[in-house]
C-alpha cells in the first residue's frame, strides 16, 4: 500500500470525527465511540498492530483520562463551591460599578476576569460565567455570547492550570522516544516541555495583545446603533493598555514559571492594574459607548435568560454576603499552592509521593501510565474547595450540592473522553507493528511535509484549530495532533518545539469556533438554536489569530532560525 493511501487511512479517524460532529451534527457521545472503533480497526488491519498493543494503548488512554477528569472535577467542584458560598456573585457585583462604558465592561469582565476563570477552570467555564453576567448588566444575549467566546483564545493554552500543555502535549507526544533523543543531546524532557511552554506564551503574547481591541470593535460593529468599527477603535489606547497588562506578566510566567500559571497570573495582574485605571478614567475616550435602547434590539439578539441581581443570587445561596477579599481568597490560595508545588522541591516530592503507576501494560513494551492525584491541579483545587467550606462558613449540604452538580457534569465529559483519549494513544503507539510501518502521525507527516514543504508553518496553527473545532477542546486537539506536528517539523528539518507550540496556539484559537463551546455558552443565556450567527462572528477573530500566528511561525523558522534541544 502506498504512503499517500496509508496517510489517508491514518487521517480517517480525524476526518470521520469532523464529518460526524460537524457535517451530520452527531453529538460527541455518539461520534467518538465509533471513531475509536475505526481507529482500532485501522491499527489492527492496516498497520497490523498486535491486539495486545491496541488494548494496552487503550488502557494507557484510560489512565490519561483519569488524570484529565480529576482536573475537570477539581475545577468544576471549586467553581460550584464558590457559587454556593455566594463568592461568585460577590465577585460579579464588584465589576458592575467600575464604568458605564460597555466597551470597558467587556474588557474587564470578559478579557480579564474571563481569562482568570479560564486559567483556574478551563473547559468552557469562562463563557458560561461571563455571558450570563454580561446579560445581567444589560448586554444583548447574542453579544454576550460573542464576547464570551472571544475569551477562548489567548488564555486557553494555559487554561485549567495548564492542562492543554501538562496533559495535552505530554500525552500527545511520544515522551519515551523523545526523552532518549533529548538525553543523547544532553537535555531532558522537562527542558523540552518548558521550551514549548515559553514559545506558546510568546506567540500568544504577541497575537493576543489585540484581542481586547477586537472585542470592542466587534461589539460596536455588530451591536451598535451606528454599526461602526470606528466606535470600537476610539478606545484603542485603553484596550491596548489592558492587553499589555495581561500579556506581559502572562509571557513572563510562561517563560519563567511553567504552563500552570500564565493565564492566572496575567489575568490577576491585569485586574489589579486595569480596574483602578478604569475607575480613574486613564486612557479612556471622552465618549461613553452603549448599546441602542432595548426596545430597538432585533429579536435574534435576545435570549431567554431572566436578569438576576447579585443580592438575589447571594440570598439564594443561603449565606451571608462575603467581603470581596474573602470571595477572592480561594483563587489566591490556588495560585499560592500551585506555585509552591512547582517551585518547592520538598513540597513537590511530598505530593508526587502519592501516585499510581503501571509500566509495560499487558506486556506491551514502552506503554505505561501513571496518575498523581495530589500533584495534579485537580487535587489542589479539591483541597482548596474543602478549605472554602470553613473560610466561607458554609453548611455541609452546600458542599454536597456542589459536589453533586460537579459529578453530573463530569459524567458527560467522561463518557466522551474515555473513547477520545484511547483513540489518540492508538494513533501514537501504532509505530510498533508487524509491517514495520511508521506510526500513523508520522505517516501523515511524511505526506504533508512533501506536499507543503517549507510553507507548512504558515498552516500549522490552522491544523491545531481544526482539531479543537472537531473535539471542542484544546487539550484533546493537542493529544491528537502534537506528534503529527512534531513529525512534520522533523521531516522539514525545523524546530519540533516551535511547531508543537504553533499547534497549541492554533488549538486555543479554535475554541472560538468550537461548536461544543458555542452551544454551551448559548445555553447559559437561553440562546440555543442560533449558534450559526455566533460562529459567523467569531470566525473573524479566529481567522486573525491563525493568520497572525502562522506568519510569526514562518518568521521564527525562516528568518530567526529557532531551534530546540533535539537539534543540538
LUMZAGU-152046 format. One record per residue (C-alpha): residue in one letter; x, y, z. Coordinates in steps of 0.2 Angstrom, whole numbers, plus 5000, padded with zeros to 4 digits. Each point is the difference from the previous one (the first is absolute). Layout:
<rs>
AXYZ...
</rs>
This chain:
<rs>
X500050005000X500750174995X500550135013X498650134994X498749865002X500749965017X500050185005X498250024995X499549845010X501050085015X499050164998X498349914999X499650015019X500350195000X499050024984X498649885006X499950105016X499850164990X498649934989X499049935014X500250145012X499950154987X499249934985X498749885007X499850105017X500249845010X500350035018X501849955006X499349865011X499449914984X501550054989X501549965010X499649825004X499949974982X501650104996X500949895013X499449844992X500650064983X501750055007X500249835008X499549914984X501250104989X501449965013X499649825000X499649974981X501150134991X501450035012X500049825007X500250055018X499849865012X498449985009X500950015017X500850174994X498350074996X499349955016X501550075010X499950164990X498250015005X500449975019X501350134999X498750124993X498949965014X501350055013X500350164991X498150035000X500049975019X501250145002X499050124988X498449965009X500850035017X500550174994X498350044993X499149945016X501250115011X499750154989X498149984999X499849955019X501050165005X498950114989X498449925006X500650025018X500350194998X498350014991X499149925015X501050115013X499550164991X501850044995X499750004981X498550125002X501150125010X501449994988X498750044986X499250155009X501750085002X500350024982X498350084996X500450175008X501750034992X499450094984X498450034990X500949984984X499649834992X501649994992X500950015017X498849885008X500449874986X501950025002X500049995019X498649865002X500449904984X501850024996X500750015018X498849925011X499649874987X501849964997X500349985019X498549875000X500849924985X501649985009X499249935015X498749894992X500049994981X498949884991X498850144994X499750075017X500450184996X498750024987X498749915012X500450135013X500350164990X498649994988X498649995014X500950145009X500050114985X498249974997X499650045018X500850174998X499150054984X500949914985X499049924986X500149815002X500849984983X501350135003X500449925017X500349834992X501150084986X501050095013X500149845011X500649894986X501450134996X500749965018X500449824992X501650064992X501650065009X499749935017X499449834994X501749924998X500350025018X498249975006X499549895014X501850035008X500949954984X499049844995X500250024981X501950005003X500249895015X498849874994X499750044982X501750024993X500849875013X498849874995X500050054981X501949984998X501049845000X500850045017X501049845001X500850014983X500350195001X500849995017X501349884993X500450124987X500150155012X501149905012X501249974985X500150184997X500350045019X498350075003X498449935008X498149994998X499750135013X501150134990X499149954984X498350035007X500550165008X500750064983X498349964992X499150095014X501150164998X499750004981X498149985002X500050145013X501050124988X499049974985X498450025010X500750155008X500350094983X498449944991X498950025016X500550185003X498650064987X498649895007X499250135012X500050124985X499249864990X498649985013X499650195000X499950024981X499049844998X498850065012X499850184993X499949924982X498749875003X499050075015X500250194999X498750124994X501250064986X500749834996X501750085000X501749935002X500750175004X499050015017X501049855006X501650074993X499850165011X500449905015X501649934993X501250085012X499149925015X499749844991X501949984996X500450055018X498949865006X500849884988X501750045006X499549995018X499549824997X501349944987X501650075008X499849905016X499249864990X501649984990X501150025015X499149865009X500149894985X501950024998X500550005018X498749905010X499249874988X498349964992X498950005015X500150195004X500050124985X498150024998X499850015019X501450125003X499750114984X498150025004X500350045019X501450134996X498950074987X498550025011X501150085014X500650134988X498650034987X498550015012X500750155010X500650084983X498249984994X499350085015X501250154998X499550014982X501849974994X500249994981X498150004998X499250104986X498850145005X498549914992X499249865010X499349874988X498449905003X498849884990X498550084992X498450005011X499349825004X498450044991X501050014984X500949845001X499649874987X499249845006X501549894996X501150105012X498949945015X500149855010X498949925013X501150045015X499150105014X501050145007X500549965018X500850125012X501549945010X499250035017X498649884995X501349874995X500950025017X498449985009X499649844989X501749935006X499350015018X501550095007X500650175006X500850124987X501849975000X501350155000X500950004983X501749955006X499249845008X499149964984X501750014990X501049915014X499749824993X500750054983X501550085009X500349845009X500049904984X501350114992X501149995016X499949815002X500249984981X501650105000X500649925016X499749834992X501050044985X501550105007X500249915017X501049844998X499449945017X498250044998X500049924983X500849845006X498749995013X498650014988X500749894986X500449875014X498149954998X499949924983X499349854990X501049944986X500249854988X501449964988X499949894985X498149985000X499549834995X501849964995X500050144987X501850075001X500050195002X498250025004X499850065018X499050135010X499850085017X498850115010X500650125013X498450065009X500850125012X501250084988X498850024986X499050175001X498449905003X500749955017X500550185005X498350074995X499049875009X501150045016X499650184998X498149974997X500049905017X500950155009X498750124992X498749905010X500850085016X500650164993X498350054993X499149925015X499049894989X498849865005X500449824996X498549984988X500650144989X501749914998X499049844996X498950104987X501650064992X500849834999X498449934993X499850134986X501949974996X499849824999X498550014988X501050114989X501549885000X499049864995X499650084983X501850054997X500749835006X499049904988X500750094985X501850005006X500049825004X499949974981X501050154994X501649995010X500249814997X499850034981X501450135001X501149885009X499749864986X500550134987X501650045009X500549825005X499749934983X501850014995X500349835007X499249884988X500349844990X500250104983X501450125007X499050154995X500350175008X498650055012X498450084993X500550185005X501749974992X499349934984X498850164999X501550115003X501049924986X498750044987X499550175007X501850065001X500349944982X498550094994X500250175009X501950005003X500750165009X498350094998X499249885013X500350115016X498850124993X498649875002X500649915015X498950105012X498549984988X500249815002X500050025019X498450114998X499249864990X500349875014X499250125013X498550044988X499749814998X500449955019X499450165008X501649995011X501750074999X500649865010X499349864989X500650094984X501850005008X499849825004X499549964982X501250114990X501650045011X500949854993X499450034983X500650185001X501749955007X500349874987X499650134986X501350115008X501349865000X499649964982X500450184995X501550025011X499150135011X499850025019X498849875007X499750115015X499450154991X498949904988X499249925015X499850175008X499150064984X498949855002X499550055017X499750184995X498949954986X499149885011X499650145012X499450124987X498949864993X499050005016X499250164993X499149904987X499849835009X498249954998X500049925017X500550165008X498850114991X498649895004X500550005019X500250195000X498350024991X499149895012X500550115015X499150154993X498549904992X500650034982X500149824994X499649984981X500950154995X501849945000X500350034982X499950195003X501349995014X501149894989X500050134985X500550135012X501449915010X500749944983X500750174998X501250015015X500449814998X500650044982X501150145007X500749895013X500549864988X500750114987X501050115012X500749845009X500449924984X501050154994X500950015016X500449814998X500750034983X501150155006X500649905015X500549854989X500750084984X500650175006X500549985018X500549814999X499249945016X500749835006X499749885015X501049885010X499749864988X501050094987X501550035011
</rs>
